[in-house]
Structures are given as structure tokens and as C-alpha cells.
């Protein structure tokens, strides 16, 4: 991520140690950090096949918003990957990770800038969350354009779907009722989750041979202790969770992160905001939706079963049984 903390589009914050560095110094920092990290991973026995240089870097990376400066940093990371791969006799793909594929012209423009700036990368990757990022048809259109025009491999680096709208730990979820997210495409069930993953995989497969895959984020993010707002012990469970989040860093942010990220304050750090999108239940048991990764390859035949009932109403008159 080249960040002290999160690096989503609103958080391309310069690492504190690099705060006063020039673009050239940041490039050197990135190259050294990438090289050292890769060597440490390889020496530990990790078989690295692809390295993502930056995270959701549509508009900035390490505080740099000027395109020429961004290209310099991308190339620094890519150079480190290629050099380490060459030294070890390995093949490692370099992926650049963008987001907001619904902004079709922006994505096409970025692909052109990457090409014109001679950024040395292999995979054009994007996040795709149906709540926010437009249609799957447009996703295919954008990725196919990049693949056909510039010969790049393409992929979805992040996707997910809520398997429930319940909150499992007392920290409000990113996707929740009344939050103006588009949750109409699929039911908030494990089957809905499986359907979403299947459809996104198909959208990438429809690109053709350059479409290499889909990654889910975040399938294993569980509550520490399961919280139910209407339970008698709700306050005690929430207090125990808050203590664990702060002590062990088991939530999305502890208070210590306030020093790193201007987007974190005394009112919003805490637990998991994605626990309802994990591919396991709140107790950690794997959900049937995990089978989607097998079934997209093998196919599946199963008896139809009731999945969800939407908009159920019962009208009664006072006095009736």
C-alpha cells in the first residue's frame, strides 16, 4: 500500500517517514521498500506471482496527484518487482490497482496515460462493488477496452456482497440499511453473495483471455465477540469488543491510527465495518457461498430452495384470531 495505514482513494497519505521527501526520494523509498519486502517474503518461502503497486490509486499515490509524479512512483515499484524477479529467476506480474470503473472515460484516460508515460506494468486491476460501481456490463466494457487497446491483462482486485444486513460486532457496517447503497441487485443472503461473485467472475471472463480473475475483499473479517443489539448482555459484549479492538488491533482502526490518518478521529475508530460481507457467519463457520469458486468451474445442479422473502406484510383486524 505504501502507506502507514489504509490507502483507499481518500487516504493516499504520505508515510510519516517520507513526509518531507521529494518525488525522486519517494521513488527511491518505494523501490527499496518493495525490493526488501519481496526478498523477505521469498526467503520465508512465499511463492509470489503478482505484486500490486499501490492500492486504489485512481487519483493519487503517496500524496502525489500530478500524473507525471504518479507515473514515476508506479515505475519505481514496478522496477523493484522486475529486478527481484529477475534475480530469483521467477516471473512476477506487476498489477496497478484502480477503482470507480463506472467512470468509463476516466478509466480509459488512465490506461492511456499509463501507456503514454511508459509505465511498466502487466495487469490493469480495478475494484468493483455493485453498491457503488455501476453495471457489470460496463465493467466488462472498460476492462475489454484496456485489454484490446493496450494488451494488458485485466482483473477485479476487490469485490464483495453482504450476506446479511445485521451487524455482528457493534461497529456500524459500511453497507447497512438506510445508508443509500444500491443493494437491489441481489438478496442479502449467502446465495445472493454467491450470485454476485459468480456474475463478477463472468464479467471478467467475458473480456476474453486477458481477463485473469477476481479477488474477494474481505472474506474472513469476523467479529471478536458476536454482538446483538437487542440482547440483554449487549452493553457488556460491546465493551469487551472495544477493549479487544483497542488492545489487539482487531478492528478496522484503533485510536493509535489517529496519528497516521486524518480520516480517523475519536468518534469513528473501532471494529469491523465489513463483518456482514464475510464469507463465513459471525461465529466463523464457512458459508455455502464459498462453493461459488468451485461451481464456476464445474457447474452445479441443486434443488431450488427458498432463499429470502422480501416485503412480507400481514394485515389483521383487531378482534380476529
URRAUR-V317573 format. One record per residue. N is the residue number from 1. RES is the residue in one letter. SS is DSSP state (helix for helix, strand for strand, loop for the rest). PHI is phi in radians with two decimals (* if undefined). Layout:
BEGIN
N&RES&SS&PHI / N&RES&SS&PHI
END
This chain:
BEGIN
1&X&loop&* / 2&X&loop&0.93 / 3&X&loop&-2.64 / 4&X&loop&-1.31 / 5&X&loop&-2.52 / 6&X&loop&-1.12 / 7&X&loop&-2.43 / 8&X&loop&-1.31 / 9&X&loop&-0.96 / 10&X&loop&-1.51 / 11&X&loop&-2.34 / 12&X&loop&-1.49 / 13&X&loop&-1.50 / 14&X&loop&-1.16 / 15&X&loop&-0.93 / 16&X&helix&-0.98 / 17&X&helix&-1.20 / 18&X&helix&-1.89 / 19&X&loop&-0.96 / 20&X&loop&-1.76 / 21&X&loop&-1.45 / 22&X&loop&-1.29 / 23&X&helix&-1.03 / 24&X&helix&-1.10 / 25&X&helix&-1.19 / 26&X&helix&-1.08 / 27&X&helix&-1.06 / 28&X&helix&-1.12 / 29&X&helix&-1.03 / 30&X&helix&-1.11 / 31&X&helix&-1.10 / 32&X&helix&-1.14 / 33&X&helix&-1.06 / 34&X&helix&-1.12 / 35&X&helix&-1.09 / 36&X&helix&-1.10 / 37&X&helix&-1.11 / 38&X&helix&-1.10 / 39&X&helix&-1.09 / 40&X&helix&-1.13 / 41&X&helix&-1.12 / 42&X&helix&-1.10 / 43&X&helix&-1.19 / 44&X&loop&-1.49 / 45&X&loop&1.65 / 46&X&loop&-1.39 / 47&X&loop&-1.59 / 48&X&loop&-1.48 / 49&X&loop&-1.95 / 50&X&strand&-2.69 / 51&X&strand&-2.23 / 52&X&strand&-1.57 / 53&X&loop&-1.67 / 54&X&loop&1.59 / 55&X&loop&-2.32 / 56&X&loop&0.85 / 57&X&loop&-1.66 / 58&X&loop&-1.09 / 59&X&loop&-2.15 / 60&X&loop&-2.94 / 61&X&strand&-2.64 / 62&X&loop&0.92 / 63&X&loop&1.44 / 64&X&strand&-1.65 / 65&X&loop&-1.93 / 66&X&loop&-1.23 / 67&X&helix&-1.10 / 68&X&helix&-1.04 / 69&X&helix&-1.19 / 70&X&helix&-1.07 / 71&X&helix&-1.07 / 72&X&helix&-1.06 / 73&X&helix&-1.25 / 74&X&helix&-1.01 / 75&X&helix&-1.16 / 76&X&helix&-1.13 / 77&X&helix&-1.13 / 78&X&helix&-1.10 / 79&X&helix&-1.07 / 80&X&helix&-1.09 / 81&X&helix&-1.08 / 82&X&helix&-1.14 / 83&X&helix&-1.16 / 84&X&helix&-1.13 / 85&X&helix&-1.05 / 86&X&helix&-1.13 / 87&X&helix&-1.07 / 88&X&helix&-1.66 / 89&X&loop&1.15 / 90&X&loop&-2.01 / 91&X&loop&-1.89 / 92&X&loop&-2.25 / 93&X&strand&-1.38 / 94&X&strand&-1.81 / 95&X&strand&-1.90 / 96&X&strand&-1.86 / 97&X&strand&-1.97 / 98&X&strand&-2.01 / 99&X&loop&-2.68 / 100&X&loop&1.08 / 101&X&loop&-1.15 / 102&X&loop&-1.17 / 103&X&loop&-1.53 / 104&X&helix&-0.98 / 105&X&helix&-1.12 / 106&X&helix&-1.09 / 107&X&helix&-1.13 / 108&X&helix&-1.11 / 109&X&helix&-1.10 / 110&X&helix&-1.15 / 111&X&helix&-1.02 / 112&X&helix&-1.17 / 113&X&helix&-1.07 / 114&X&helix&-1.05 / 115&X&helix&-1.19 / 116&X&helix&-1.14 / 117&X&loop&-1.55 / 118&X&loop&0.98 / 119&X&loop&-1.24 / 120&X&loop&-1.59 / 121&X&loop&-2.34 / 122&X&loop&-2.03 / 123&X&strand&-2.18 / 124&X&strand&-1.64 / 125&X&strand&-2.01 / 126&X&strand&-2.45 / 127&X&strand&-1.32 / 128&X&loop&-2.57 / 129&X&loop&-1.97 / 130&X&loop&-1.01 / 131&X&loop&-1.04 / 132&X&loop&-2.25 / 133&X&loop&-1.97 / 134&X&loop&1.38 / 135&X&loop&-1.51 / 136&X&helix&-1.20 / 137&X&helix&-1.07 / 138&X&helix&-1.20 / 139&X&helix&-0.99 / 140&X&helix&-1.05 / 141&X&helix&-1.01 / 142&X&helix&-1.12 / 143&X&helix&-1.16 / 144&X&helix&-1.16 / 145&X&helix&-1.03 / 146&X&helix&-1.12 / 147&X&helix&-1.11 / 148&X&helix&-1.28 / 149&X&helix&-1.41 / 150&X&helix&-2.06 / 151&X&loop&1.23 / 152&X&loop&-1.55 / 153&X&strand&-1.20 / 154&X&strand&-2.36 / 155&X&strand&-2.84 / 156&X&strand&-1.78 / 157&X&strand&-1.50 / 158&X&strand&-2.58 / 159&X&loop&-2.69 / 160&X&loop&-2.97 / 161&X&loop&-2.63 / 162&X&loop&-1.32 / 163&X&loop&-1.60 / 164&X&loop&-2.78 / 165&X&loop&-1.75 / 166&X&loop&-1.35 / 167&X&loop&-1.76 / 168&X&loop&-1.77 / 169&X&loop&-2.42 / 170&X&loop&1.68 / 171&X&loop&-1.67 / 172&X&loop&-0.95 / 173&X&loop&-1.44 / 174&X&loop&-1.07 / 175&X&loop&-1.79 / 176&X&loop&-2.67 / 177&X&loop&-1.01 / 178&X&loop&1.35 / 179&X&loop&-1.81 / 180&X&loop&1.11 / 181&X&loop&-1.53 / 182&X&loop&-1.42 / 183&X&loop&-1.88 / 184&X&loop&-1.47 / 185&X&loop&-1.23 / 186&X&loop&-2.43 / 187&X&loop&-1.25 / 188&X&loop&-1.47 / 189&X&loop&-2.47 / 190&X&helix&-1.01 / 191&X&helix&-1.15 / 192&X&helix&-1.06 / 193&X&helix&-1.08 / 194&X&helix&-1.11 / 195&X&helix&-1.08 / 196&X&helix&-1.09 / 197&X&helix&-1.09 / 198&X&helix&-1.02 / 199&X&helix&-1.22 / 200&X&helix&-1.21 / 201&X&helix&-1.03 / 202&X&helix&-1.10 / 203&X&helix&-1.06 / 204&X&helix&-1.31 / 205&X&helix&-1.08 / 206&X&loop&-1.18 / 207&X&loop&-1.17 / 208&X&loop&1.96 / 209&X&loop&-1.11 / 210&X&loop&-1.40 / 211&X&strand&-1.42 / 212&X&strand&-1.81 / 213&X&strand&2.79 / 214&X&strand&-2.44 / 215&X&loop&-1.99 / 216&X&loop&-1.74 / 217&X&loop&-2.39 / 218&X&loop&-2.18 / 219&X&loop&-1.30 / 220&X&loop&-2.16 / 221&X&loop&-1.53 / 222&X&loop&-1.81 / 223&X&loop&-1.13 / 224&X&loop&-1.29 / 225&X&loop&-2.15 / 226&X&loop&-1.27 / 227&X&loop&-1.89 / 228&X&loop&-2.23 / 229&X&loop&-1.04 / 230&X&loop&-1.67 / 231&X&loop&-1.37 / 232&X&loop&-1.10 / 233&X&loop&-1.73 / 234&X&helix&-0.99 / 235&X&helix&-1.12 / 236&X&helix&-1.16 / 237&X&helix&-1.12 / 238&X&helix&-1.10 / 239&X&helix&-1.10 / 240&X&helix&-1.14 / 241&X&helix&-1.14 / 242&X&helix&-1.07 / 243&X&helix&-1.12 / 244&X&helix&-1.17 / 245&X&helix&-1.01 / 246&X&helix&-1.33 / 247&X&helix&-1.36 / 248&X&helix&-1.93 / 249&X&loop&1.18 / 250&X&loop&-1.58 / 251&X&loop&-1.89 / 252&X&loop&-1.30 / 253&X&strand&-2.81 / 254&X&loop&-1.81 / 255&X&helix&-1.11 / 256&X&helix&-1.12 / 257&X&helix&-1.28 / 258&X&helix&-1.02 / 259&X&helix&-1.26 / 260&X&loop&-1.77 / 261&X&loop&-2.32 / 262&X&loop&-1.17 / 263&X&loop&-1.46 / 264&X&loop&-1.90 / 265&X&loop&-2.44 / 266&X&loop&-1.12 / 267&X&loop&-1.80 / 268&X&loop&-2.21 / 269&X&loop&-1.39 / 270&X&strand&2.71 / 271&X&loop&-1.57 / 272&X&loop&-1.52 / 273&X&loop&-1.76 / 274&X&loop&-2.24 / 275&X&helix&-1.10 / 276&X&helix&-1.43 / 277&X&helix&-1.99 / 278&X&loop&-1.18 / 279&X&loop&-1.73 / 280&X&strand&-2.58 / 281&X&loop&-1.36 / 282&X&loop&-1.14 / 283&X&loop&-1.56 / 284&X&loop&1.69 / 285&X&loop&-1.37 / 286&X&strand&-1.09 / 287&X&loop&-1.63 / 288&X&helix&-1.02 / 289&X&helix&-1.06 / 290&X&helix&-1.05 / 291&X&helix&-1.16 / 292&X&helix&-1.02 / 293&X&helix&-1.19 / 294&X&helix&-1.43 / 295&X&helix&-1.21 / 296&X&helix&-1.16 / 297&X&helix&-1.62 / 298&X&helix&-1.76 / 299&X&loop&1.38 / 300&X&loop&-2.68 / 301&X&loop&-2.14 / 302&X&loop&-2.58 / 303&X&loop&-1.10 / 304&X&loop&-1.23 / 305&X&loop&-2.34 / 306&X&loop&-1.13 / 307&X&loop&-1.84 / 308&X&loop&-2.77 / 309&X&loop&-2.09 / 310&X&loop&-1.79 / 311&X&loop&1.10 / 312&X&loop&-1.35 / 313&X&loop&-2.31 / 314&X&loop&-2.20 / 315&X&loop&-1.81 / 316&X&loop&-2.33 / 317&X&loop&-1.91 / 318&X&loop&-0.98 / 319&X&loop&1.78 / 320&X&loop&-1.44 / 321&X&loop&-1.25
END
